[in-house]
């Protein structure tokens, strides 16, 4: 993660002589521009059915393998009807993948 995308610490004052410090300016600018908080993370897929719990908001890419079902659990569980693609997730959402051939799964933070 670059310094431009890191969250400033409380020890770093937000302003000096009534001007926003550069580290805070870049942080707010990145938030405004929708810059993600980190790079993609390859997920190690366990035994089927495999459930992934999102640590934060983002998108989960499921591709390849032989997938028979993908379901999303938030307040209720919904069968997506898809077997591959990008699945948008809120923090703590769960995506359960049922497969016979190991798929590739990658998480992209929002």
Secondary structure, 3 states (H helix, E strand, C coil): CCHHHCCCCCCCCCEECCEECHHHHHHHHHHHHCCCCCCCEEECCCCCCEEEECCCCEEEEEECCEEEEEEEECCCEEECCCCCEEEEECCCCEEEEEEEECCEEEEEEC
